[in-house]
Amino acid sequence: MADTTAVFDKLVFSFSFDITDIAPVIFKVLIERQHWHIAAGQAVPITLYVIDNMTTPGKRYLFNPAVGPSITIYKPDNTVEQTAIGMPQVETGIFTYLHQTALSDTVGPYSAVFTASNGDTEMISKKYHIFTIL
């Protein structure tokens, strides 16, 4: 009887993830309904959910990137109000920031961009509308 050998499939046997390879993904930005439209001078809590959807395709797991997310807030005229403020971690993959508006803030819609880094991978979100000062 002749010996047989199986074909070695590199995609199956040599596949691995290092924690620094995982790209952080924004799953959700949460602003409670009562903070969507506010008066100048009020505080707005902003919650960010970061997930890992690379290590288990089709599933979403909350994930802490190596460098926690930061938020940059834009005024209605698209100028920067606050740059790259760190967002404290509440629990795994959940980060929050309490933005205090000033009485002198401009009326109109405010937006934000979120950034997080993990190893050599940096995630920069699209611009999200976060609240409107009436």
Secondary structure, DSSP 4 states (H G I P E B T S, - for coil): ---------HHHHS----GGGPPPEEEEEE--GGGSEE-TT-EEEEEEEEEE-SSSTT--EE---SEEEEEEEE-TTS-EEEEEEE--EEETTEEEEEEEPPTTPPSEEEEEEEEEEETTEEEEPPPEEEEEE-
